[in-house]
Amino acid sequence: MRILVVEDDPKIADFLRRGLAEHGYAVDLADSAEVAIDLVSEDIHDVLIVDIMLPGMDGLDFIELSRERGVRTPVLILSARRSVDDRVVGLRRGGDDYLTKPFALAELLARVEALLRRSGPSPGEASVLIVDDLRVDLYRHEVRRGERTVDLSPREFAILEYLCRNRGRVVTRTMILDHVWNMRFDPKTNVVDVYIHRLRDKIDRPGSRQLINTIRGIGYVLKA
């Protein structure tokens, strides 16, 4: 799942980026509505988190403009405005949920999960990814290999989801770093290899068919 955070306060933006990434989300940041409007046009995000008080075009104008342009991505509004009237205005202008500052990360994560459940899969997109006897439920965050339940960390789940969405295609370490960690390639890091090793221990146990395959010198491919 990929989330766009539209927030001009660097500390809050970094807090959200780190908190969401630790729970398996890929995160893009925009510090203004003008930057964000170009990003939402790519239609690659599952949720938008939008602060109301932005420089230039404010958050509500951005949401309204996005809706006028056909963007249907769920929007969680962040605001220091706490009155009922402010919340009603935010929801009527295109927001799907409203969270006041200051907020707890646990509540924000719960609201993001609720928006994902309500929005459901996009047209033509399955909510359960299946490769051989591996089932990955995107909205319950549940993984099964045959009759066995597999417990994964948020980061492991994010990598497995990415491999499943690209099943049969080779994905490089750079692609995984960019999608899961939002990191540019660093030849000194072996973090991808470490997580793939952990996934193999949980997914490809002895006696089961190997699904996660290494393409030496290039990356990995998930295939039956």
Salt bridges, closest charged atoms under 4 A:
GLU7 OE1 - LYS101 NZ 3.10
ASP14 OD1 - ARG17 NH2 2.57
ASP14 OD2 - ARG18 NE 2.95
ASP28 OD2 - ARG2 NE 2.82
ASP28 OD2 - HIS45 NE2 2.79
ASP51 OD1 - LYS101 NZ 3.16
ASP61 OD1 - ARG93 NH2 2.52
GLU64 OE1 - ARG93 NH2 3.07
ASP96 OD2 - ARG67 NH2 2.85
ASP97 OD1 - ARG111 NH1 2.79
GLU107 OE2 - ARG111 NH2 2.75
GLU125 OE2 - ARG165 NH2 3.05
ASP132 OD2 - ARG209 NH2 2.66
ASP133 OD1 - ARG145 NE 2.53
ASP137 OD2 - ARG140 NH1 3.12
GLU156 OE1 - LYS202 NZ 2.78
GLU161 OE2 - ARG165 NE 2.83
ASP193 OD1 - ARG173 NE 2.85
ASP201 OD2 - HIS197 NE2 3.52
ASP204 OD1 - ARG145 NH1 3.15
